[in-house]
């Protein structure tokens, strides 16, 4: 395969990449749910604040990794995991 400028395009390892992303998403979502449920017993605002600080601290690192061939799958998994974890917490709250 050739790209738009005559360069050879590399094949994407979709199967392996999505497997890695799924595993990272599952671990991330589980960690967020378990740790937040533990923190809610201490104080709700502490749990919310630490979730926001953790996501805000992780975001710049993940943003820099999004174009690296292997690390992009970890970024996808972490993003999906955080989203699923927060949605699960909202579902448990109501």
N, C-alpha and C positions, 0 to 999 in steps of 0.2 A: 504494500500500500504506500502511496505517496501522499504527502500533505499538500497544502495549497501552494507552497513555494518550492515544490520539487524535493522536499526533504522526506526522508523515510519516516513514516509514522510508526510508533511502537504500539503493539497490541496491549490492551488493558486486561489485567487479570481480574475480571469481574467476579468469577466464582470465589476465588480466594479472598479478594478484597471485601466483598459483601459478607463473607463469613467472619472475617476479622471485625468488620464494622458492627455486625450483629452481636458478636461476643462482647465487644467494648460497650455497646449500647445496653446490653442486659446487665453487665456488671455496674455500669455507671448508674442506671436507673435504680437498681437494687440498693446500691450504696446511698443514693440520695434519699430514697424512701426510708430505709432503716435508720440512718443517722438523723433525719429530720423528725421522725416519729419519736426518737429518743430525746431530742432537744425540745420538742413540744411539751414534754412532761416537765421540763424545767421552766420554760417561758416561750410563748408563741412568737413574740417579737425577736427573741434571740434566734429561734429557728429560721425565721424569715430573713433576718439580717445576715446570718452566716451563709445562707443559701445565695443571697445576692452578692456578698463579698467573694464567695468561692467562684461563682459564675463569672463575675467581673474580673477576677484575677486570672482565671483560666482562659478567658476569651482572647486576649492579645497573643498568647502563645499559640493557641489553635489557629488564629487568623494567619500567623506567619507560616504555619505548617501546611496550609491548605493546597499549596502548589507542589509540594514535594511528593515524589512518586509513591512511596510506601506510607508516609505519615498521613496522607490525605484520607485514607480509610479509617485511621484512628480519629481524625477530626470529624468525619461523618458519624462514626459510632458515638463519639462523645456528645455531639450536638443532638442526635436523636435520643440518646440516653437521658440527657438533662431534660429535654422536652417531655419525654414519656414519664420520667420520674416526677416532674412537677404536675403533669396532668393526673397522674395516679394519686398524688397528694391532695389535689383539688377534689378528686372523686371520693377520697376517703374522708375529707373534711365535711362534705355535704351529704 
